[in-house]
Amino acid sequence: MAEKRKYKKRYCKYCESKVDFMDYKEVGALRFSLSERYKIMPRRLTGNCKRHQDMITVVIKRARAAALVPYTVTRKAVVTAPFENLR
């Protein structure tokens, strides 16, 4: 029989650093939760807990509405270093 694969347990980095509040104006902190095309990364990839993932989605959506983070990038407009613009 095939053995069950063992995956590395991912931990929420926001729980470890005891973050209670996230600000949408700190765009540099959001880049760990965004993909190269500025999409929100899912919990299974980032390892965030549900509470912090919900906080991150609200913060990213507020930053998008304030035009600090773009909504998405098309395939044709490829950016070489997408997070260099977010400073």
Secondary structure as UniProt FT lines:
FT   HELIX           13..16
FT   TURN            17..18
FT   TURN            24..25
FT   HELIX           27..30
FT   HELIX           31..33
FT   TURN            36..37
FT   HELIX           43..46
FT   HELIX           50..65
FT   TURN            66..67
FT   HELIX           82..84
//
